[in-house]
Amino acid sequence: MPATTRLRVRGTTRSRSTDLQRRADGSLAARVSAPPTDGSANRALIGLLAEILDLPRREFSIEGGKHARYKRIAVTTDNPVVPQAAVNRLEASR
């Protein structure tokens, strides 16, 4: 049975570099180079999360904040430990 993990992400668009960092409050800070038009920045954000957390893009969806800087991202997987382990790897690598 699929389980959902939710991530809080603060997005910054039109950035010179693309990266993902862990913030002091436990949320993630993402920078993408795409502009915030026609959903391109949201697609870039999902792509960045999928690449860095090593999960398929299809497992990510934006639950809240599609047009806002702060977003709530749902990660739905068969194994609920996988997204949290991926975030912990991110935290350890920074």
C-alpha positions as CSV (number, residue, x, y, z in Angstrom):
1,M,0.0,0.0,0.0
2,P,1.5,3.3,-1.0
3,A,2.5,5.8,1.8
4,T,2.9,9.5,1.4
5,T,5.6,11.7,2.9
6,R,5.3,15.5,2.8
7,L,8.2,17.9,2.3
8,R,8.1,21.6,2.9
9,V,10.1,23.4,0.2
10,R,11.0,27.0,-0.3
11,G,11.6,27.7,-4.0
12,T,13.7,30.3,-5.6
13,T,13.3,30.8,-9.3
14,R,15.7,32.3,-12.0
15,S,18.7,31.3,-9.9
16,R,22.2,31.2,-11.4
17,S,22.7,27.7,-9.9
18,T,20.4,24.8,-9.2
19,D,20.6,23.1,-5.8
20,L,18.8,21.8,-2.8
21,Q,19.7,22.5,0.8
22,R,18.3,21.6,4.2
23,R,17.2,24.7,6.2
24,A,17.5,25.1,10.0
25,D,13.7,24.8,10.4
26,G,13.7,21.3,8.8
27,S,12.3,22.4,5.4
28,L,14.2,22.3,2.2
29,A,15.4,25.3,0.1
30,A,15.5,24.7,-3.6
31,R,17.0,27.0,-6.3
32,V,16.1,26.4,-9.9
33,S,17.1,28.4,-13.0
34,A,13.6,28.2,-14.6
35,P,11.3,31.2,-14.6
36,P,8.0,31.0,-12.7
37,T,5.9,30.9,-15.8
38,D,3.6,28.2,-17.2
39,G,4.6,25.8,-14.5
40,S,8.2,25.5,-15.7
41,A,9.7,26.3,-12.3
42,N,7.4,23.7,-10.7
43,R,8.5,21.1,-13.2
44,A,12.2,22.0,-12.6
45,L,11.6,21.7,-8.9
46,I,10.1,18.2,-9.2
47,G,13.0,17.2,-11.5
48,L,15.6,18.5,-9.0
49,L,14.0,16.7,-6.1
50,A,13.7,13.5,-8.1
51,E,17.4,13.7,-9.2
52,I,18.9,14.5,-5.8
53,L,16.6,12.3,-3.7
54,D,17.1,9.5,-6.3
55,L,13.4,8.8,-6.7
56,P,11.2,8.7,-9.9
57,R,9.5,12.0,-10.9
58,R,6.1,10.2,-10.9
59,E,6.3,9.8,-7.1
60,F,6.3,13.6,-6.5
61,S,3.3,16.0,-6.6
62,I,2.7,19.5,-5.4
63,E,-0.1,19.5,-2.9
64,G,0.0,23.1,-2.0
65,G,1.6,26.3,-3.1
66,K,1.7,25.8,-6.9
67,H,1.8,29.6,-7.3
68,A,3.7,30.4,-4.1
69,R,7.3,30.4,-3.0
70,Y,6.5,27.9,-0.2
71,K,5.3,24.5,-1.4
72,R,4.1,21.3,0.1
73,I,5.4,18.4,-1.9
74,A,3.9,14.9,-1.5
75,V,6.1,11.9,-2.2
76,T,4.1,8.7,-2.6
77,T,6.0,5.4,-2.5
78,D,5.4,1.8,-1.7
79,N,8.1,2.0,1.0
80,P,7.5,5.0,3.4
81,V,11.1,4.8,4.7
82,V,12.6,5.7,1.3
83,P,11.8,9.4,1.1
84,Q,12.9,10.1,4.6
85,A,16.1,8.1,4.1
86,A,16.7,10.2,0.9
87,V,16.3,13.4,2.8
88,N,18.6,12.2,5.6
89,R,21.2,11.4,2.9
90,L,20.8,15.0,1.6
91,E,21.3,16.3,5.1
92,A,24.4,14.2,5.7
93,S,25.9,15.3,2.3
94,R,25.6,19.0,3.0
